[in-house]
């Protein structure tokens, strides 16, 4: 598969060059698309300089801010690069770039490979209790709100079949912030019958730079999920429901939790 990583950035000057080095060292990765939201710390300049020196790096500059719209922009750029697989991840090394091949390796059997903190073998490192409780609560709310049987609905580390992303982007994406993670899963599974596999990862607290997740983003994300639930209820599935035997999901050995899955498209 022609694989492209989409890397949204905002004030990641301390991390971007290191992350690009790590990703470009991976075997089989075709390109990295850096989508920078006009970072005042010069992150966009680093991306532009690397793009000039390496044709596998593509720098996309935006004047607006928002993780959701940044991913949509990056996905469209990856599709223009003829991507067959698209990886979404953070730039701050909370997602280990060495895990990218593990996610990509599962795409032949699924449409979305989720790097999951909440299946057997997954977890977080360096998180205070408050953040652990917040993340668990957000996942529980997301699962119930949009009826997804997936342990880690809010994980931002995923590999997608590009054909599925192309289908999803035919519709308007409503999430502009962190709720994009849940919207992509919900639309993929409920409207296009996407098959989902959760793969255990260890999520590390960032060591450089400042987190962009605050209480305001959490509140906005919860409101966005409620609106998403209403829209999904009105839209219904884009295709007929798959047969029961086609809905069985592949899981890692030792993880017996049921998952939502459907028929691959494209």
Backbone as CSV, one residue per row, in Angstrom:
resi,resn,N_x,N_y,N_z,CA_x,CA_y,CA_z,C_x,C_y,C_z
1,UNK,0.829,-1.205,0.000,0.000,0.000,0.000,0.864,1.255,0.000
2,UNK,0.447,2.253,-0.769,1.114,3.543,-0.720,0.612,4.264,0.530
3,UNK,1.495,4.462,1.501,1.104,4.937,2.824,1.583,6.362,3.068
4,UNK,0.667,7.198,3.577,0.964,8.604,3.847,0.561,8.926,5.283
5,UNK,1.462,9.573,6.026,1.160,10.037,7.377,0.694,11.484,7.321
6,UNK,-0.416,11.781,7.996,-0.902,13.151,8.129,-0.591,13.618,9.541
7,UNK,0.129,14.735,9.639,0.670,15.209,10.916,0.220,16.655,11.155
8,UNK,-0.879,16.876,11.867,-1.283,18.256,12.185,-0.333,18.853,13.227
9,UNK,-0.005,20.125,13.069,0.910,20.766,14.031,0.426,22.158,14.408
10,UNK,0.687,22.493,15.662,0.547,23.866,16.145,1.542,24.030,17.287
11,UNK,2.528,24.888,17.070,3.598,25.115,18.054,4.290,23.814,18.464
12,UNK,4.816,23.113,17.460,5.551,21.877,17.708,6.994,21.988,17.209
13,UNK,7.562,23.163,17.358,8.926,23.394,16.893,9.932,22.425,17.512
14,UNK,9.724,22.098,18.782,10.665,21.218,19.479,10.547,19.764,19.047
15,UNK,9.446,19.404,18.410,9.209,18.002,18.085,9.240,17.670,16.602
16,UNK,8.917,18.637,15.745,8.653,18.299,14.351,9.850,17.678,13.643
17,UNK,11.030,18.277,13.743,12.186,17.730,13.028,12.503,16.311,13.494
18,UNK,12.414,16.077,14.795,12.676,14.743,15.334,11.636,13.740,14.838
19,UNK,10.371,14.165,14.810,9.320,13.271,14.340,9.493,12.948,12.857
20,UNK,9.822,13.941,12.056,10.045,13.685,10.630,11.204,12.712,10.425
21,UNK,12.277,12.878,11.182,13.408,11.943,11.074,12.961,10.521,11.383
22,UNK,12.168,10.370,12.443,11.714,9.040,12.848,10.795,8.417,11.810
23,UNK,9.875,9.209,11.266,8.930,8.675,10.289,9.612,8.333,8.963
24,UNK,10.495,9.198,8.506,11.159,8.971,7.224,12.112,7.780,7.274
25,UNK,12.496,7.378,8.476,13.370,6.205,8.631,12.597,4.891,8.539
26,UNK,11.268,4.951,8.569,10.457,3.741,8.508,10.446,3.173,7.092
27,UNK,10.508,1.878,6.980,10.450,1.235,5.669,9.036,1.318,5.097
28,UNK,8.934,1.652,3.827,7.666,1.565,3.128,6.759,2.765,3.249
29,UNK,7.157,3.785,4.008,6.305,4.970,4.139,6.548,5.891,2.950
30,UNK,5.467,6.252,2.248,5.618,7.014,1.013,5.817,8.497,1.239
31,UNK,5.071,9.084,2.187,5.131,10.532,2.363,4.605,10.921,3.740
32,UNK,4.962,12.134,4.159,4.436,12.745,5.380,3.874,14.105,5.001
33,UNK,2.614,14.338,5.352,1.973,15.624,5.094,1.871,16.367,6.425
34,UNK,2.602,17.470,6.554,2.546,18.309,7.749,1.524,19.419,7.503
35,UNK,0.493,19.468,8.337,-0.539,20.493,8.207,-0.373,21.448,9.381
36,UNK,0.197,22.608,9.106,0.488,23.549,10.187,-0.527,24.686,10.224
37,UNK,-1.047,24.932,11.428,-2.076,25.963,11.610,-1.463,27.305,12.002
38,UNK,-0.556,27.795,11.131,0.026,29.124,11.319,0.680,29.260,12.698
39,UNK,1.518,28.286,13.048,2.174,28.288,14.360,3.059,29.514,14.538
40,UNK,2.875,30.254,15.611,3.727,31.425,15.840,5.163,31.082,16.228
41,UNK,5.417,29.814,16.588,6.773,29.451,17.018,7.670,29.029,15.856
42,UNK,7.175,29.082,14.630,8.006,28.747,13.472,7.946,27.295,13.046
43,UNK,6.984,26.530,13.565,6.849,25.132,13.152,6.660,25.021,11.639
44,UNK,5.858,25.917,11.069,5.615,25.888,9.634,6.882,26.106,8.821
45,UNK,7.787,26.920,9.335,9.058,27.159,8.632,9.897,25.887,8.585
46,UNK,9.884,25.126,9.689,10.624,23.863,9.721,10.033,22.900,8.701
47,UNK,8.706,22.826,8.652,8.055,21.946,7.694,8.407,22.343,6.261
48,UNK,8.381,23.635,5.987,8.674,24.117,4.633,10.114,23.807,4.239
49,UNK,11.035,23.994,5.178,12.442,23.735,4.887,12.676,22.252,4.601
50,UNK,12.035,21.382,5.384,12.189,19.946,5.158,11.546,19.532,3.840
51,UNK,10.437,20.154,3.478,9.779,19.837,2.215,10.660,20.212,1.018
52,UNK,11.425,21.288,1.159,12.331,21.686,0.076,13.458,20.680,-0.098
53,UNK,13.894,20.088,1.009,15.029,19.168,0.954,14.623,17.721,0.682
54,UNK,13.371,17.376,0.943,12.928,15.980,0.818,11.577,15.932,0.129
55,UNK,11.511,15.240,-1.001,10.246,15.204,-1.740,9.199,14.302,-1.093
56,UNK,9.552,13.615,-0.015,8.576,12.798,0.721,7.855,13.607,1.798
57,UNK,8.320,14.835,2.030,7.677,15.715,3.012,6.879,16.778,2.277
58,UNK,5.638,16.980,2.683,4.765,17.987,2.079,4.283,18.918,3.186
59,UNK,4.475,20.199,2.995,4.065,21.199,3.984,2.804,21.900,3.512
60,UNK,1.774,21.870,4.356,0.513,22.550,4.068,0.314,23.607,5.150
61,UNK,0.118,24.858,4.736,-0.018,25.966,5.687,-1.452,26.478,5.686
62,UNK,-2.008,26.638,6.892,-3.382,27.135,7.029,-3.382,28.368,7.921
63,UNK,-4.345,29.233,7.697,-4.484,30.423,8.532,-5.474,30.204,9.670
64,UNK,-6.290,29.144,9.566,-7.247,28.849,10.629,-6.649,27.840,11.607
65,UNK,-7.369,27.591,12.699,-6.949,26.600,13.676,-8.078,25.611,13.924
66,UNK,-7.703,24.374,14.254,-8.695,23.353,14.570,-8.217,21.994,14.109
67,UNK,-8.172,21.033,15.042,-7.658,19.711,14.699,-8.517,19.025,13.648
68,UNK,-9.829,19.150,13.775,-10.720,18.482,12.838,-10.525,18.959,11.416
69,UNK,-10.547,20.268,11.220,-10.385,20.808,9.871,-8.965,20.578,9.348
70,UNK,-7.973,20.519,10.262,-6.599,20.225,9.835,-6.510,18.809,9.280
71,UNK,-7.172,17.860,9.945,-7.148,16.491,9.438,-7.855,16.386,8.091
72,UNK,-8.985,17.041,7.940,-9.693,17.000,6.657,-8.794,17.545,5.558
73,UNK,-8.129,18.652,5.825,-7.200,19.242,4.852,-6.074,18.269,4.517
74,UNK,-5.493,17.652,5.550,-4.402,16.708,5.340,-4.843,15.459,4.609
75,UNK,-6.038,14.962,4.931,-6.550,13.785,4.238,-6.741,14.069,2.748
76,UNK,-7.267,15.236,2.436,-7.469,15.576,1.019,-6.123,15.649,0.296
77,UNK,-5.126,16.182,0.964,-3.793,16.254,0.356,-3.233,14.843,0.146
78,UNK,-3.423,13.968,1.138,-2.943,12.587,1.007,-3.640,11.866,-0.146
79,UNK,-4.934,12.097,-0.304,-5.656,11.488,-1.425,-5.122,11.986,-2.764
80,UNK,-4.755,13.262,-2.818,-4.169,13.809,-4.036,-2.814,13.184,-4.344
81,UNK,-2.163,12.665,-3.294,-0.873,11.977,-3.471,-1.068,10.501,-3.806
82,UNK,-2.308,10.117,-4.084,-2.645,8.738,-4.442,-2.397,7.757,-3.292
83,UNK,-2.615,8.222,-2.074,-2.456,7.344,-0.911,-3.462,6.198,-0.965
84,UNK,-3.019,5.025,-0.545,-3.911,3.883,-0.359,-4.191,3.646,1.121
85,UNK,-3.265,4.103,1.971,-3.425,4.034,3.420,-2.999,5.372,4.000
86,UNK,-3.773,5.857,4.981,-3.488,7.151,5.601,-3.381,6.952,7.104
87,UNK,-2.276,7.407,7.671,-2.052,7.327,9.110,-2.228,8.707,9.717
88,UNK,-3.037,8.781,10.772,-3.220,10.025,11.526,-2.544,9.857,12.882
89,UNK,-1.759,10.850,13.297,-1.064,10.756,14.572,-0.645,12.134,15.057
90,UNK,-0.264,12.190,16.345,0.217,13.437,16.938,1.703,13.616,16.662
91,UNK,2.151,14.857,16.771,3.546,15.184,16.488,4.418,15.206,17.745
92,UNK,3.815,15.033,18.925,4.547,15.260,20.179,5.168,14.005,20.781
93,UNK,5.182,12.905,20.021,5.742,11.614,20.446,4.913,10.928,21.518
94,UNK,3.695,11.406,21.782,2.788,10.614,22.608,2.416,9.340,21.853
95,UNK,2.408,9.423,20.535,2.262,8.247,19.679,3.646,7.871,19.166
96,UNK,4.035,6.640,19.379,5.366,6.178,19.002,5.420,5.919,17.500
97,UNK,6.260,6.631,16.770,6.320,6.404,15.315,6.701,4.970,14.950
98,UNK,7.376,4.270,15.854,7.732,2.878,15.579,6.505,1.977,15.504
99,UNK,5.351,2.452,16.017,4.119,1.668,15.958,3.370,1.829,14.641
100,UNK,3.780,2.776,13.803,3.085,2.995,12.527,3.028,1.720,11.688
101,UNK,4.135,0.985,11.522,4.043,-0.240,10.717,3.081,-1.277,11.294
102,UNK,2.936,-1.322,12.618,2.001,-2.265,13.241,0.563,-1.959,12.832
103,UNK,0.216,-0.672,12.778,-1.130,-0.290,12.357,-1.338,-0.591,10.883
104,UNK,-0.371,-0.222,10.059,-0.497,-0.441,8.619,-0.594,-1.929,8.277
105,UNK,0.093,-2.752,9.051,0.104,-4.186,8.766,-1.264,-4.827,8.918
106,UNK,-2.177,-4.191,9.659,-3.496,-4.768,9.879,-4.536,-4.312,8.853
107,UNK,-4.200,-3.321,8.031,-5.195,-2.800,7.083,-5.674,-3.808,6.044
108,UNK,-4.883,-4.797,5.642,-5.454,-5.767,4.709,-6.698,-6.475,5.245
109,UNK,-6.880,-6.501,6.577,-8.020,-7.212,7.154,-9.066,-6.272,7.744
110,UNK,-8.855,-4.963,7.641,-9.817,-4.021,8.215,-9.764,-2.711,7.434
111,UNK,-10.619,-1.773,7.833,-10.663,-0.456,7.200,-10.065,0.637,8.087
112,UNK,-10.132,0.421,9.411,-9.536,1.355,10.369,-8.797,0.550,11.424
113,UNK,-7.510,0.809,11.575,-6.715,0.204,12.644,-6.474,1.278,13.699
114,UNK,-7.052,1.096,14.880,-6.975,2.079,15.955,-5.862,1.701,16.923
115,UNK,-4.945,2.622,17.169,-3.964,2.441,18.231,-4.660,2.685,19.559
116,UNK,-4.928,1.615,20.299,-5.834,1.677,21.448,-5.089,1.606,22.779
117,UNK,-5.445,2.538,23.659,-4.908,2.536,25.025,-5.682,1.612,25.931
118,UNK,-6.863,1.176,25.497,-7.796,0.530,26.409,-8.182,-0.887,26.014
119,UNK,-7.296,-1.569,25.272,-7.426,-3.008,25.082,-6.245,-3.665,25.789
120,UNK,-6.308,-4.982,25.935,-5.243,-5.712,26.625,-3.886,-5.407,25.989
121,UNK,-2.925,-5.008,26.816,-1.593,-4.662,26.332,-1.388,-3.189,26.091
122,UNK,-2.473,-2.402,26.065,-2.363,-0.957,25.874,-2.323,-0.229,27.205
123,UNK,-2.039,1.072,27.149,-2.013,1.850,28.378,-1.463,3.243,28.163
124,UNK,-1.306,3.963,29.245,-0.745,5.314,29.224,0.417,5.389,30.207
125,UNK,1.348,6.300,29.924,2.488,6.507,30.823,2.635,8.002,31.095
126,UNK,2.827,8.336,32.376,3.084,9.715,32.749,1.842,10.552,32.948
127,UNK,0.664,9.918,32.985,-0.580,10.668,33.164,-0.945,10.781,34.639
128,UNK,-1.369,11.965,35.097,-1.936,12.074,36.443,-3.315,11.416,36.483
129,UNK,-3.790,11.122,37.690,-5.083,10.452,37.847,-6.206,11.247,37.183
130,UNK,-6.164,12.583,37.308,-7.226,13.415,36.746,-7.362,13.199,35.241
131,UNK,-6.223,13.124,34.542,-6.296,12.950,33.095,-6.771,11.546,32.728
132,UNK,-6.372,10.551,33.504,-6.852,9.194,33.252,-8.370,9.124,33.377
133,UNK,-8.891,9.732,34.442,-10.338,9.720,34.655,-11.058,10.477,33.546
134,UNK,-10.490,11.604,33.126,-11.097,12.400,32.059,-11.154,11.614,30.757
135,UNK,-10.060,10.934,30.418,-10.011,10.175,29.173,-10.996,9.001,29.204
136,UNK,-11.034,8.285,30.321,-11.963,7.161,30.436,-13.414,7.639,30.333
137,UNK,-13.698,8.753,30.995,-15.062,9.285,30.976,-15.456,9.740,29.579
138,UNK,-14.526,10.410,28.887,-14.808,10.876,27.527,-15.077,9.704,26.600
139,UNK,-14.317,8.624,26.752,-14.538,7.445,25.914,-15.880,6.794,26.198
140,UNK,-16.228,6.698,27.484,-17.513,6.100,27.840,-18.662,6.927,27.270
141,UNK,-18.547,8.245,27.374,-19.589,9.124,26.842,-19.695,8.984,25.332
142,UNK,-18.533,8.950,24.648,-18.535,8.842,23.185,-19.161,7.534,22.734
143,UNK,-18.825,6.442,23.408,-19.384,5.142,23.021,-20.903,5.136,23.132
144,UNK,-21.405,5.678,24.232,-22.854,5.684,24.444,-23.548,6.688,23.528
145,UNK,-22.900,7.812,23.297,-23.528,8.890,22.537,-23.763,8.493,21.086
146,UNK,-22.762,7.874,20.460,-22.898,7.527,19.037,-22.941,6.019,18.811
147,UNK,-23.128,5.268,19.909,-23.349,3.828,19.840,-22.223,3.112,19.093
148,UNK,-21.014,3.235,19.625,-19.859,2.541,19.073,-19.346,1.537,20.105
149,UNK,-19.123,0.308,19.674,-18.584,-0.720,20.562,-17.077,-0.828,20.359
150,UNK,-16.405,0.286,20.619,-14.960,0.383,20.439,-14.372,0.951,21.732
151,UNK,-13.336,0.329,22.243,-12.796,0.706,23.546,-12.226,2.119,23.563
152,UNK,-11.456,2.453,22.518,-10.757,3.748,22.508,-11.253,4.595,21.343
153,UNK,-12.433,5.194,21.548,-13.041,6.016,20.493,-12.294,7.318,20.257
154,UNK,-11.564,7.803,21.258,-10.933,9.113,21.146,-9.454,9.041,20.772
155,UNK,-8.955,7.857,20.524,-7.552,7.736,20.118,-7.304,8.510,18.831
156,UNK,-6.211,9.256,18.803,-5.849,10.002,17.600,-4.812,9.293,16.756
157,UNK,-4.462,8.052,17.116,-3.429,7.296,16.395,-4.129,6.173,15.636
158,UNK,-4.246,6.336,14.309,-5.005,5.392,13.499,-4.428,5.265,12.098
159,UNK,-4.712,4.126,11.497,-4.463,3.945,10.063,-5.797,3.670,9.391
160,UNK,-6.042,4.353,8.291,-7.295,4.225,7.551,-7.012,3.745,6.131
161,UNK,-7.928,2.953,5.599,-7.918,2.744,4.152,-8.298,4.070,3.495
162,UNK,-7.538,4.482,2.506,-7.813,5.752,1.847,-9.177,5.734,1.157
163,UNK,-9.595,4.565,0.685,-10.895,4.471,0.014,-12.028,4.814,0.972
164,UNK,-11.887,4.443,2.247,-12.909,4.791,3.242,-12.903,6.295,3.513
165,UNK,-11.718,6.869,3.678,-11.619,8.319,3.910,-12.253,9.083,2.755
166,UNK,-12.022,8.621,1.544,-12.609,9.291,0.381,-14.132,9.265,0.450
167,UNK,-14.704,8.144,0.889,-16.153,8.065,1.034,-16.656,9.012,2.116
168,UNK,-15.988,8.987,3.275,-16.429,9.824,4.390,-16.385,11.299,4.023
169,UNK,-15.359,11.711,3.292,-15.199,13.123,2.963,-16.158,13.588,1.865
170,UNK,-16.938,12.666,1.309,-17.989,13.093,0.386,-19.055,13.895,1.129
171,UNK,-19.198,13.625,2.425,-20.128,14.366,3.271,-19.382,15.484,3.987
172,UNK,-20.098,16.481,4.427,-19.486,17.549,5.220,-19.112,17.005,6.593
173,UNK,-17.871,17.263,7.014,-17.452,16.900,8.361,-17.788,18.060,9.285
174,UNK,-18.466,17.766,10.369,-18.950,18.830,11.250,-17.992,19.150,12.393
175,UNK,-17.111,18.225,12.737,-16.206,18.436,13.867,-15.023,19.293,13.447
176,UNK,-14.766,20.334,14.202,-13.617,21.196,13.935,-12.501,20.986,14.949
177,UNK,-12.808,20.289,16.047,-11.819,20.082,17.091,-11.528,18.605,17.305
178,UNK,-11.312,18.234,18.586,-10.889,16.876,18.913,-11.978,15.837,18.680
179,UNK,-13.227,16.257,18.585,-14.305,15.298,18.334,-14.233,14.698,16.935
180,UNK,-13.308,15.193,16.099,-13.118,14.604,14.773,-12.823,13.113,14.877
181,UNK,-12.118,12.697,15.963,-11.762,11.289,16.105,-13.011,10.421,16.178
182,UNK,-13.987,10.863,16.959,-15.216,10.091,17.115,-16.063,10.169,15.847
183,UNK,-16.113,11.333,15.221,-16.923,11.472,14.010,-16.412,10.565,12.899
184,UNK,-15.109,10.478,12.728,-14.558,9.614,11.687,-14.932,8.152,11.936
185,UNK,-14.825,7.707,13.188,-15.205,6.335,13.514,-16.699,6.108,13.292
186,UNK,-17.509,7.039,13.804,-18.958,6.871,13.724,-19.435,6.845,12.281
187,UNK,-18.941,7.773,11.481,-19.359,7.792,10.079,-18.844,6.547,9.348
188,UNK,-17.612,6.172,9.624,-17.062,4.992,8.963,-17.846,3.733,9.275
189,UNK,-18.117,3.516,10.560,-18.788,2.284,10.981,-20.268,2.307,10.658
190,UNK,-20.950,3.384,11.029,-22.413,3.390,10.951,-22.939,3.725,9.565
191,UNK,-22.184,4.499,8.794,-22.666,4.857,7.455,-22.045,4.018,6.351
192,UNK,-20.804,3.526,6.560,-20.122,2.812,5.482,-19.683,1.408,5.879
193,UNK,-20.139,0.921,7.034,-19.858,-0.464,7.421,-18.399,-0.782,7.609
194,UNK,-17.603,0.184,8.034,-16.161,-0.022,8.164,-15.841,-1.069,9.221
195,UNK,-14.854,-1.889,8.945,-14.341,-2.861,9.904,-13.243,-2.202,10.721
196,UNK,-13.279,-2.390,12.027,-12.341,-1.738,12.931,-11.565,-2.776,13.730
197,UNK,-10.262,-2.586,13.822,-9.407,-3.402,14.675,-8.722,-2.473,15.675
198,UNK,-8.719,-2.835,16.946,-7.996,-2.075,17.963,-6.686,-2.784,18.293
199,UNK,-5.597,-2.052,18.198,-4.260,-2.590,18.407,-3.650,-1.912,19.627
200,UNK,-3.162,-2.664,20.611,-2.661,-2.037,21.837,-1.439,-1.158,21.599
201,UNK,-1.476,0.036,22.179,-0.321,0.942,22.159,-0.110,1.502,23.560
202,UNK,1.073,1.996,23.818,1.363,2.745,25.034,1.441,4.217,24.664
203,UNK,0.607,5.010,25.303,0.538,6.444,25.045,1.404,7.155,26.077
204,UNK,2.424,7.891,25.610,3.353,8.597,26.496,2.981,10.064,26.618
205,UNK,3.044,10.593,27.816,2.871,12.028,28.007,4.003,12.767,27.291
206,UNK,3.680,13.867,26.641,4.692,14.614,25.895,5.806,15.090,26.827
207,UNK,7.023,15.144,26.278,8.186,15.615,27.040,8.626,17.001,26.611
208,UNK,8.217,17.441,25.436,8.583,18.758,24.913,7.328,19.460,24.425
209,UNK,7.261,20.763,24.666,6.113,21.536,24.218,4.962,21.481,25.205
210,UNK,3.854,22.125,24.819,2.700,22.283,25.701,1.480,21.635,25.081
211,UNK,0.730,20.888,25.884,-0.496,20.239,25.409,-1.540,21.281,25.019
212,UNK,-2.322,20.975,23.987,-3.380,21.883,23.540,-4.746,21.505,24.103
213,UNK,-4.823,20.408,24.843,-6.102,19.966,25.388,-6.347,20.647,26.729
214,UNK,-7.419,21.407,26.813,-7.822,22.062,28.054,-9.291,21.819,28.316
215,UNK,-9.790,22.395,29.396,-11.189,22.176,29.756,-12.133,22.709,28.677
216,UNK,-11.754,23.821,28.031,-12.610,24.382,26.983,-12.762,23.388,25.828
217,UNK,-11.652,22.768,25.424,-11.712,21.805,24.325,-12.572,20.607,24.693
218,UNK,-12.514,20.188,25.965,-13.317,19.049,26.407,-14.803,19.381,26.306
219,UNK,-15.191,20.568,26.792,-16.595,20.972,26.748,-17.080,21.085,25.305
220,UNK,-16.280,21.711,24.449,-16.670,21.836,23.041,-16.798,20.467,22.380
221,UNK,-15.908,19.544,22.764,-15.970,18.207,22.198,-17.233,17.467,22.595
222,UNK,-17.654,17.610,23.849,-18.874,16.958,24.305,-20.096,17.506,23.570
223,UNK,-20.136,18.815,23.396,-21.246,19.420,22.658,-21.272,18.939,21.210
224,UNK,-20.086,18.818,20.622,-20.010,18.363,19.230,-20.514,16.927,19.091
225,UNK,-20.253,16.084,20.090,-20.720,14.703,20.030,-22.239,14.619,20.097
226,UNK,-22.835,15.464,20.906,-24.297,15.478,21.000,-24.911,15.878,19.659
227,UNK,-24.315,16.892,19.015,-24.808,17.292,17.693,-24.587,16.180,16.676
228,UNK,-23.442,15.497,16.776,-23.144,14.412,15.844,-24.166,13.292,15.972
229,UNK,-24.548,12.985,17.204,-25.551,11.927,17.414,-26.846,12.252,16.673
230,UNK,-27.270,13.491,16.756,-28.508,13.887,16.081,-28.362,13.768,14.563
231,UNK,-27.227,14.175,14.040,-27.029,14.111,12.587,-26.990,12.669,12.095
232,UNK,-26.318,11.792,12.851,-26.254,10.395,12.445,-27.634,9.750,12.474
233,UNK,-28.436,10.126,13.467,-29.790,9.584,13.569,-30.626,9.987,12.361
234,UNK,-30.414,11.193,11.863,-31.178,11.667,10.711,-30.682,11.076,9.398
235,UNK,-29.351,10.869,9.289,-28.784,10.434,8.012,-28.971,8.948,7.762
236,UNK,-28.807,8.124,8.800,-28.930,6.680,8.624,-27.747,6.122,7.855
237,UNK,-27.713,4.794,7.683,-26.594,4.169,6.978,-26.601,4.505,5.494
238,UNK,-25.394,4.641,4.917,-25.289,4.902,3.484,-25.440,3.630,2.670
239,UNK,-25.289,2.475,3.330,-25.411,1.194,2.642,-26.275,0.281,3.494
240,UNK,-26.682,-0.835,2.929,-27.483,-1.792,3.689,-26.648,-2.441,4.770
241,UNK,-27.308,-2.919,5.830,-26.604,-3.543,6.933,-25.949,-4.841,6.471
242,UNK,-24.673,-5.098,6.828,-24.028,-6.350,6.454,-24.596,-7.513,7.251
243,UNK,-24.388,-8.711,6.731,-24.838,-9.907,7.431,-24.059,-10.077,8.724
244,UNK,-24.648,-10.822,9.675,-24.022,-10.983,10.989,-22.633,-11.578,10.889
245,UNK,-22.448,-12.560,10.004,-21.134,-13.195,9.931,-20.105,-12.277,9.309
246,UNK,-20.536,-11.206,8.647,-19.600,-10.246,8.072,-19.230,-9.168,9.080
247,UNK,-19.937,-9.107,10.213,-19.706,-8.055,11.180,-18.691,-8.450,12.235
248,UNK,-18.165,-9.675,12.172,-17.220,-10.108,13.185,-15.907,-9.377,12.998
249,UNK,-15.393,-8.811,14.070,-14.171,-8.017,14.007,-12.971,-8.844,14.407
250,UNK,-11.821,-8.534,13.810,-10.569,-9.143,14.222,-10.005,-8.368,15.402
251,UNK,-9.560,-9.076,16.432,-8.970,-8.442,17.602,-7.648,-9.097,17.897
252,UNK,-6.814,-8.423,18.632,-5.547,-9.012,19.050,-5.795,-10.167,20.011
253,UNK,-4.926,-11.184,20.008,-5.091,-12.300,20.923,-5.155,-11.799,22.361
254,UNK,-6.046,-12.373,23.133,-6.165,-11.998,24.534,-7.176,-10.912,24.780
255,UNK,-7.666,-10.269,23.734,-8.686,-9.226,23.894,-10.021,-9.795,23.472
256,UNK,-10.894,-10.035,24.424,-12.171,-10.678,24.142,-13.317,-9.698,24.080
257,UNK,-13.035,-8.393,24.186,-14.101,-7.405,24.146,-14.703,-7.327,22.750
258,UNK,-16.022,-7.338,22.618,-16.638,-7.227,21.286,-16.348,-5.879,20.654
259,UNK,-16.383,-5.842,19.357,-16.105,-4.613,18.628,-17.131,-4.466,17.513
260,UNK,-17.282,-3.243,17.008,-18.206,-2.996,15.907,-17.442,-3.102,14.601
261,UNK,-17.999,-3.846,13.648,-17.307,-4.005,12.375,-18.322,-4.134,11.264
262,UNK,-17.883,-3.933,10.036,-18.795,-4.032,8.913,-18.067,-4.472,7.669
263,UNK,-18.613,-4.154,6.538,-18.061,-4.600,5.260,-17.110,-3.548,4.725
264,UNK,-15.968,-3.987,4.232,-15.013,-3.042,3.648,-15.601,-2.445,2.390
265,UNK,-15.318,-1.176,2.202,-15.782,-0.499,0.991,-14.609,-0.039,0.157
266,UNK,-14.815,0.110,-1.138,-13.777,0.626,-2.023,-12.712,-0.385,-2.313
